[in-house]
């Protein structure tokens, strides 16, 4: 095993241990007990992990029993089923293939495996060449990983789609074959439209991908239009379920839109239109920033991939912990490699401690935005950053040897 490979293995193990934070260990007994006697109808009663799996089970079971999967009369339900009809149909088909008892265990296993694949693959890709003098800085960033306890315990399907997109990006990056990635983006998009933001990756990491990306958007829109035309009652209940949930819980997430909506509500602005305008302006700023940087960074540069991952998360108007998980390793990457050591102490540690002190995804949104700004600043060529990024030393060494 070469030194570079040993370093990659070591850093991947360090990241994995950091991700498996204290909260996961504390709740491990509950998770093991639930996994051994999976019965999703009693999840909240057991105060168990994998709480986001309950709406899936409730909605699919109601549909199989001949009832509507959308309950509109229980406005106090903190986790109503709010996925489109195609999700119900796909879930019902899988329910016929897999018995409920071990079928849900399989889902939880796939969910947890997807989290490990997502974070370890990103760590292997972006943090594989860390040097010894950077290990202290890496240790200072481990508080950022505290968010992963919620990701591990929620059981949300978002991480499955993110992991699938990451795996599908491998042939796209290596051989410029984007078919699998578009398939994943389409399947994720027909379950939740926000996943269409994944199309930023082929648009900016590929060449001449605007038309294929537009085709994926149109195909996804056609599915929603078909649901509205052919199952209008079911589709209207789906929309009403989302509206009722947001009206009752005000759970707008902790992205720019969610933060703006909460702050405006505190000054007695009940309309969400200003928050929508702020979100659109922010998304446009991120998009045009990427457009401006596109000619400055090669499309096969890992700095570019990390910036795109952060942009995909930040443009999401409703960032949740399982969405922010996609930006964890890219954030550490920029903090670790882009900043001089004294700036790591001045910027990274306060931001990491703030994210923990806030005890909220709001703190991690601050982390993501700070990391994105650091990456943009480095790409723009500011002198505050030290020399070449990771991987560039290897390229320079190869050029020197060949010369």
TADA-V57126 format. One record per pair of residues at least 4 apart in sequence whose C-alpha atoms are under 7 Angstrom apart, sorted by sequence separation. I is the first residue (numbers start at 0). J is the second residue. D is the distance in whole Angstrom. If there is no record, write none. Layout:
i=I j=J d=D
i=I j=J d=D
This chain:
i=0 j=4 d=6
i=1 j=5 d=6
i=2 j=6 d=6
i=3 j=7 d=6
i=4 j=8 d=6
i=5 j=9 d=6
i=6 j=10 d=6
i=7 j=11 d=6
i=8 j=12 d=6
i=9 j=13 d=6
i=10 j=14 d=6
i=11 j=15 d=6
i=12 j=16 d=6
i=13 j=17 d=6
i=14 j=18 d=6
i=15 j=19 d=6
i=19 j=23 d=6
i=20 j=24 d=7
i=21 j=25 d=6
i=22 j=26 d=6
i=23 j=27 d=6
i=26 j=30 d=6
i=27 j=31 d=6
i=28 j=32 d=6
i=29 j=33 d=6
i=30 j=34 d=6
i=31 j=35 d=6
i=32 j=36 d=6
i=33 j=37 d=5
i=41 j=45 d=6
i=42 j=46 d=6
i=43 j=47 d=6
i=52 j=56 d=6
i=53 j=57 d=6
i=54 j=58 d=6
i=55 j=59 d=6
i=56 j=60 d=6
i=57 j=61 d=6
i=58 j=62 d=6
i=59 j=63 d=6
i=60 j=64 d=6
i=61 j=65 d=6
i=62 j=66 d=5
i=82 j=86 d=6
i=83 j=87 d=7
i=84 j=88 d=6
i=85 j=89 d=6
i=86 j=90 d=6
i=87 j=91 d=6
i=88 j=92 d=6
i=89 j=93 d=6
i=90 j=94 d=6
i=91 j=95 d=6
i=92 j=96 d=7
i=93 j=97 d=6
i=94 j=98 d=6
i=98 j=102 d=5
i=99 j=103 d=6
i=100 j=104 d=7
i=101 j=105 d=6
i=102 j=106 d=6
i=103 j=107 d=6
i=104 j=108 d=6
i=105 j=109 d=6
i=106 j=110 d=6
i=107 j=111 d=6
i=108 j=112 d=6
i=109 j=113 d=6
i=110 j=114 d=7
i=111 j=115 d=7
i=112 j=116 d=6
i=113 j=117 d=6
i=114 j=118 d=6
i=115 j=119 d=6
i=116 j=120 d=6
i=117 j=121 d=6
i=118 j=122 d=6
i=119 j=123 d=6
i=120 j=124 d=6
i=121 j=125 d=6
i=122 j=126 d=5
i=123 j=127 d=5
i=129 j=133 d=6
i=130 j=134 d=7
i=133 j=137 d=6
i=134 j=138 d=6
i=135 j=139 d=6
i=136 j=140 d=7
i=137 j=141 d=7
i=146 j=150 d=7
i=147 j=151 d=6
i=148 j=152 d=6
i=149 j=153 d=6
i=156 j=160 d=7
i=157 j=161 d=6
i=158 j=162 d=6
i=159 j=163 d=6
i=160 j=164 d=6
i=161 j=165 d=6
i=162 j=166 d=6
i=163 j=167 d=6
i=164 j=168 d=6
i=165 j=169 d=7
i=167 j=171 d=7
i=168 j=172 d=6
i=169 j=173 d=6
i=170 j=174 d=5
i=171 j=175 d=4
i=177 j=181 d=6
i=178 j=182 d=6
i=179 j=183 d=6
i=180 j=184 d=6
i=181 j=185 d=6
i=182 j=186 d=6
i=183 j=187 d=6
i=184 j=188 d=6
i=185 j=189 d=6
i=186 j=190 d=7
i=187 j=191 d=6
i=188 j=192 d=4
i=198 j=202 d=6
i=199 j=203 d=6
i=200 j=204 d=5
i=201 j=205 d=5
i=208 j=212 d=6
i=209 j=213 d=6
i=210 j=214 d=6
i=211 j=215 d=6
i=212 j=216 d=6
i=213 j=217 d=6
i=214 j=218 d=6
i=215 j=219 d=6
i=216 j=220 d=6
i=217 j=221 d=6
i=218 j=222 d=7
i=219 j=223 d=7
i=220 j=224 d=6
i=221 j=225 d=6
i=222 j=226 d=6
i=223 j=227 d=6
i=224 j=228 d=6
i=225 j=229 d=6
i=226 j=230 d=5
i=227 j=231 d=5
i=230 j=234 d=6
i=231 j=235 d=6
i=232 j=236 d=6
i=233 j=237 d=6
i=234 j=238 d=6
i=235 j=239 d=6
i=236 j=240 d=6
i=237 j=241 d=7
i=238 j=242 d=6
i=239 j=243 d=6
i=240 j=244 d=6
i=241 j=245 d=6
i=242 j=246 d=6
i=243 j=247 d=6
i=244 j=248 d=6
i=245 j=249 d=5
i=253 j=257 d=5
i=254 j=258 d=6
i=255 j=259 d=6
i=256 j=260 d=6
i=257 j=261 d=6
i=258 j=262 d=6
i=259 j=263 d=6
i=260 j=264 d=6
i=261 j=265 d=6
i=262 j=266 d=7
i=263 j=267 d=6
i=264 j=268 d=5
i=271 j=275 d=6
i=272 j=276 d=6
i=273 j=277 d=6
i=274 j=278 d=6
i=275 j=279 d=6
i=276 j=280 d=6
i=277 j=281 d=6
i=278 j=282 d=6
i=279 j=283 d=6
i=280 j=284 d=6
i=281 j=285 d=6
i=282 j=286 d=6
i=283 j=287 d=6
i=284 j=288 d=6
i=285 j=289 d=6
i=286 j=290 d=6
i=287 j=291 d=6
i=288 j=292 d=6
i=289 j=293 d=6
i=292 j=296 d=7
i=296 j=300 d=7
i=300 j=304 d=7
i=301 j=305 d=6
i=302 j=306 d=6
i=303 j=307 d=6
i=304 j=308 d=6
i=305 j=309 d=6
i=306 j=310 d=6
i=307 j=311 d=6
i=308 j=312 d=7
i=309 j=313 d=6
i=310 j=314 d=6
i=311 j=315 d=7
i=318 j=322 d=6
i=319 j=323 d=6
i=320 j=324 d=6
i=323 j=327 d=7
i=326 j=330 d=6
i=327 j=331 d=6
i=328 j=332 d=6
i=329 j=333 d=6
i=330 j=334 d=6
i=331 j=335 d=6
i=332 j=336 d=6
i=333 j=337 d=5
i=334 j=338 d=6
i=338 j=342 d=6
i=339 j=343 d=6
i=340 j=344 d=7
i=341 j=345 d=6
i=342 j=346 d=6
i=343 j=347 d=5
i=344 j=348 d=6
i=345 j=349 d=7
i=346 j=350 d=6
i=347 j=351 d=6
i=348 j=352 d=6
i=349 j=353 d=6
i=350 j=354 d=6
i=351 j=355 d=7
i=352 j=356 d=6
i=353 j=357 d=6
i=354 j=358 d=6
i=360 j=364 d=6
i=361 j=365 d=6
i=362 j=366 d=7
i=363 j=367 d=6
i=364 j=368 d=6
i=365 j=369 d=6
i=366 j=370 d=6
i=367 j=371 d=6
i=368 j=372 d=6
i=369 j=373 d=6
i=370 j=374 d=6
i=371 j=375 d=6
i=372 j=376 d=6
i=373 j=377 d=6
i=374 j=378 d=6
i=375 j=379 d=6
i=376 j=380 d=7
i=377 j=381 d=6
i=387 j=391 d=6
i=390 j=394 d=6
i=391 j=395 d=6
i=392 j=396 d=6
i=393 j=397 d=6
i=394 j=398 d=6
i=395 j=399 d=6
i=396 j=400 d=6
i=397 j=401 d=6
i=398 j=402 d=6
i=0 j=5 d=6
i=42 j=47 d=6
i=61 j=66 d=5
i=62 j=67 d=6
i=94 j=99 d=7
i=97 j=102 d=5
i=122 j=127 d=7
i=170 j=175 d=6
i=171 j=176 d=4
i=188 j=193 d=7
i=226 j=231 d=7
i=245 j=250 d=6
i=252 j=257 d=5
i=253 j=258 d=6
i=263 j=268 d=5
i=264 j=269 d=6
i=298 j=303 d=6
i=318 j=323 d=6
i=338 j=343 d=6
i=357 j=362 d=6
i=376 j=381 d=6
i=387 j=392 d=7
i=61 j=67 d=6
i=62 j=68 d=5
i=170 j=176 d=6
i=171 j=177 d=5
i=188 j=194 d=5
i=202 j=208 d=5
i=245 j=251 d=7
i=251 j=257 d=5
i=61 j=68 d=5
i=187 j=194 d=6
i=188 j=195 d=5
i=201 j=208 d=6
i=202 j=209 d=6
i=227 j=234 d=6
i=296 j=303 d=6
i=377 j=384 d=6
i=42 j=50 d=6
i=226 j=234 d=6
i=354 j=362 d=4
i=59 j=68 d=6
i=334 j=343 d=7
i=353 j=362 d=6
i=354 j=363 d=5
i=58 j=68 d=4
i=184 j=194 d=7
i=312 j=322 d=6
i=42 j=53 d=7
i=58 j=69 d=7
i=69 j=80 d=6
i=184 j=195 d=6
i=260 j=271 d=6
i=312 j=323 d=6
i=68 j=80 d=7
i=167 j=179 d=5
i=168 j=180 d=6
i=40 j=53 d=7
i=167 j=180 d=5
i=184 j=197 d=6
i=334 j=347 d=6
i=33 j=47 d=7
i=39 j=53 d=6
i=184 j=198 d=7
i=198 j=212 d=6
i=260 j=274 d=5
i=312 j=326 d=7
i=259 j=274 d=5
i=164 j=180 d=6
i=350 j=366 d=6
i=30 j=47 d=7
i=39 j=56 d=7
i=308 j=325 d=7
i=309 j=326 d=5
i=29 j=47 d=6
i=30 j=48 d=6
i=256 j=274 d=5
i=308 j=326 d=6
i=164 j=183 d=6
i=256 j=275 d=6
i=163 j=183 d=7
i=309 j=329 d=7
i=256 j=277 d=7
i=58 j=80 d=6
i=256 j=278 d=5
i=255 j=278 d=6
i=54 j=78 d=6
i=305 j=329 d=5
i=54 j=79 d=6
i=55 j=80 d=7
i=285 j=310 d=7
i=54 j=80 d=5
i=160 j=187 d=6
i=59 j=87 d=6
i=63 j=91 d=7
i=185 j=215 d=6
i=189 j=219 d=6
i=59 j=90 d=6
i=188 j=219 d=6
i=59 j=91 d=6
i=282 j=314 d=5
i=189 j=222 d=7
i=181 j=215 d=7
i=185 j=219 d=6
i=334 j=370 d=7
i=330 j=367 d=6
i=333 j=370 d=6
i=278 j=316 d=7
i=111 j=151 d=6
i=320 j=360 d=6
i=330 j=370 d=5
i=333 j=373 d=7
i=337 j=377 d=6
i=319 j=360 d=7
i=326 j=367 d=7
i=333 j=374 d=6
i=110 j=154 d=6
i=114 j=158 d=6
i=339 j=383 d=7
i=113 j=158 d=6
i=117 j=162 d=5
i=339 j=384 d=6
i=110 j=156 d=7
i=113 j=159 d=5
i=116 j=162 d=6
i=338 j=384 d=5
i=339 j=385 d=6
i=107 j=154 d=6
i=337 j=384 d=5
i=338 j=385 d=6
i=110 j=158 d=7
i=337 j=385 d=7
i=110 j=159 d=6
i=113 j=162 d=5
i=337 j=388 d=7
i=336 j=388 d=6
i=336 j=389 d=7
i=309 j=367 d=7
i=254 j=313 d=7
i=257 j=316 d=7
i=256 j=316 d=5
i=257 j=317 d=6
i=254 j=315 d=7
i=255 j=316 d=6
i=256 j=317 d=7
i=254 j=316 d=5
i=309 j=371 d=6
i=37 j=100 d=6
i=254 j=317 d=5
i=253 j=317 d=6
i=254 j=318 d=5
i=252 j=317 d=4
i=253 j=318 d=5
i=306 j=371 d=6
i=251 j=317 d=6
i=252 j=318 d=5
i=253 j=319 d=6
i=37 j=104 d=7
i=252 j=319 d=6
i=306 j=374 d=7
i=34 j=104 d=6
i=205 j=298 d=7
i=204 j=298 d=5
i=51 j=153 d=5
i=52 j=154 d=6
i=49 j=152 d=5
i=50 j=153 d=5
i=51 j=154 d=6
i=52 j=155 d=6
i=15 j=119 d=7
i=48 j=152 d=5
i=49 j=153 d=4
i=50 j=154 d=7
i=51 j=155 d=5
i=86 j=190 d=6
i=48 j=153 d=6
i=49 j=154 d=4
i=85 j=190 d=7
i=83 j=190 d=6
i=200 j=307 d=6
i=253 j=360 d=6
i=11 j=119 d=6
i=14 j=122 d=7
i=82 j=190 d=7
i=253 j=361 d=6
i=254 j=364 d=7
i=11 j=122 d=6
i=11 j=123 d=6
i=199 j=311 d=7
i=197 j=311 d=6
i=196 j=311 d=6
i=7 j=123 d=6
i=10 j=126 d=7
i=10 j=127 d=6
i=7 j=127 d=4
i=6 j=127 d=6
i=7 j=128 d=7
i=6 j=128 d=7
i=193 j=315 d=7
i=17 j=141 d=6
i=3 j=128 d=7
i=20 j=145 d=6
i=23 j=148 d=5
i=18 j=144 d=5
i=22 j=148 d=6
i=17 j=144 d=6
i=18 j=145 d=7
i=20 j=148 d=6
i=18 j=147 d=6
i=19 j=148 d=7
i=84 j=233 d=7
i=84 j=234 d=7
i=83 j=234 d=7
i=83 j=237 d=6
i=82 j=237 d=7
i=81 j=237 d=6
i=81 j=240 d=6
i=81 j=241 d=6
i=158 j=321 d=6
i=157 j=321 d=6
i=157 j=322 d=7
i=69 j=236 d=6
i=69 j=237 d=6
i=71 j=240 d=6
i=74 j=243 d=7
i=74 j=244 d=7
i=150 j=320 d=6
i=69 j=240 d=6
i=149 j=320 d=7
i=150 j=321 d=5
i=74 j=247 d=6
i=146 j=320 d=7
i=125 j=301 d=7
i=147 j=324 d=7
i=140 j=331 d=7
i=137 j=335 d=7
i=136 j=335 d=7
i=122 j=328 d=6
i=126 j=332 d=6
i=121 j=328 d=6
i=125 j=332 d=6
i=136 j=343 d=7
i=140 j=348 d=7
i=143 j=351 d=6
i=139 j=348 d=6
i=142 j=351 d=6
i=118 j=328 d=7
i=142 j=352 d=7
i=140 j=351 d=6
i=143 j=354 d=7
i=142 j=355 d=7
i=128 j=389 d=6
